[in-house]
Amino acid sequence: MTKSIEKMSFEEALAELEEIVNKIDTGQESLADAVASFEKGVALKKHCEKMLKEAKLKIEKVTITAENKIEFTEVEV
């Protein structure tokens, strides 16, 4: 059973997207299969972009307090 795209990690989705691109580039699929792969590739790309955007929105601000302690604060950008 294939894992749904929404449940894939970024690394899993990217690896599958790379496989699809390689198959299409090398002509290893029929036209119908290439079109289906392309459609899945678009969905994988959107999933990866969403995960990257979410990760980019969460960064940590590092500050040093007056007592010379380091504090990490999550910052929404």
C-alpha positions in Angstrom: 0.0 0.0 0.0 1.4 3.4 -1.0 1.6 6.1 1.7 -0.6 9.1 1.0 1.3 12.2 0.0 0.0 14.2 2.9 1.5 11.7 5.4 5.0 11.7 3.7 7.9 13.4 5.3 9.7 16.1 3.3 12.5 13.7 2.5 10.2 10.9 1.4 8.2 13.2 -0.9 11.4 14.7 -2.4 12.9 11.3 -3.0 9.7 10.1 -4.8 9.6 13.4 -6.8 13.3 12.8 -7.9 12.4 9.2 -9.0 9.5 10.6 -11.1 11.6 13.2 -12.7 14.3 10.6 -13.5 11.7 8.3 -15.1 10.2 11.1 -17.2 13.6 12.4 -18.3 14.9 9.0 -19.4 11.7 8.1 -21.2 11.1 4.9 -19.1 7.4 5.3 -19.1 4.6 5.2 -21.7 2.9 8.6 -22.4 -0.1 7.7 -20.2 2.1 6.7 -17.3 4.3 9.8 -17.8 1.2 12.0 -17.6 0.0 10.2 -14.4 3.5 10.5 -12.9 3.6 14.2 -13.8 0.3 14.8 -12.0 1.7 13.0 -8.9 4.9 15.0 -9.2 2.9 18.2 -9.1 1.2 17.0 -5.9 4.5 16.0 -4.4 6.0 19.4 -5.3 3.1 21.3 -3.6 3.5 19.1 -0.5 7.2 19.8 -0.3 6.7 23.6 -0.8 4.0 23.6 1.9 6.3 21.9 4.4 9.2 24.2 3.5 7.0 27.3 4.0 5.8 26.0 7.4 9.4 25.3 8.4 10.5 28.8 7.2 7.8 30.4 9.4 9.3 28.9 12.5 12.7 30.1 13.4 14.3 30.6 16.7 15.5 33.9 17.9 18.6 33.6 20.1 19.1 36.2 22.7 21.5 36.7 25.6 20.0 37.9 28.8 21.5 40.4 31.2 22.6 37.4 33.3 24.5 36.0 30.3 22.0 33.2 29.8 21.1 32.1 26.3 17.4 32.0 25.5 15.6 30.6 22.5 12.3 32.1 21.4 10.2 30.8 18.5 9.5 33.7 16.1 6.8 33.7 13.5 8.1 35.5 10.4 
